């Protein structure tokens, strides 16, 4: 069976947690597409200059290997900032497009979470979710995850990233017109996952698991 679940939304809204839970529940493969950009951004900064050259970032993207997505440094705030910068580069997005499209339509079902899955990568996805939460809720979650910095600085970083993601010319962050809006601000993880499972189950012709 080919069945794609596309999950989009801003940072720290819970889309990664929900994506992993959906994949486990339905037996689908899962891809956190943000890791692709984090890996490219991190490696594009490896020259130590602290700047990103578009041509080099595109070359890094073309050479990306699945093992590059396993680095512990990909979950840092620096990696997130670098990811947002390279994600705005058309050359990088083009280099990663085919990889994501193939994954999305693999046999056995797939869940992808990112910022342009339902709008650009896989607009034909059978199930689409846009996972969001208030700025304050997202900042509190990210601050707890990072265990560093102040809540105010984390909030400022999130808002700056949101602005970049929404304003970029290529594949800006936005909900697909037919996406299920899931606001997790006042939800527990279990409640958010249950709501997502219910939506996906309703989209599977056989009724799902």
C-alpha positions, 0 to 999 in steps of 0.5 A: 500500500502506498499511503502518505501522511504529510505533517507540517508546522512550526518548530516545537509544535509537536509534529516530530513526536506526532509523526513518530507516533503515527509511524509506529501505530500504523507501521509506516516509515518515518522521515523527519525532513528537518534533519535533512536541512539540519545536516546540510546546514551544520555541514555547510558551516563546518568551514568555521567561518560562520557563514553559508555559501549557497553553492557549497550548501547545495553540494553538501545536499547532493552528497547527503547520505542517510548516515548523516542524519544520525549525528547528535549535533543535529538537535542543537539550537545552532543546527536549527538556525543553520537549517532555517538558513539553508532551507531558504536556498532554492539550490538546497531545496531542489537537491533534496526534493527527489529524496523526499518524494521517493520516500513519501511514495514508498510501498508500505506507507510513509510519514513525513514531517517538515514545513512544506510536505503537504504543499510542495513535497507531496501535495497528493498526500492522502492525509495532511496535518498542520500541527501548531501551538502558541509561541509561549507553549512552543518556547517552553517545550524547546527550552525544556528540550535544550536545557540551556539559555533563557526562556526569553531567548528561546522565544525570540529565536523561535519567532525569528525562525518562524518569520524566516520560514514564513517569508522565504520565497521558496516553499514558505511555511503555511498550511495546505488548504486541505490540512487538518489543523491540530493546535497542541497548545493545551494538549498532552502528548497522548491527546495530540497523538490520539487526535492525529491517529483518528484523522489518519485512520479516517483517511485510510480506505480500509479504516486503518489499524 
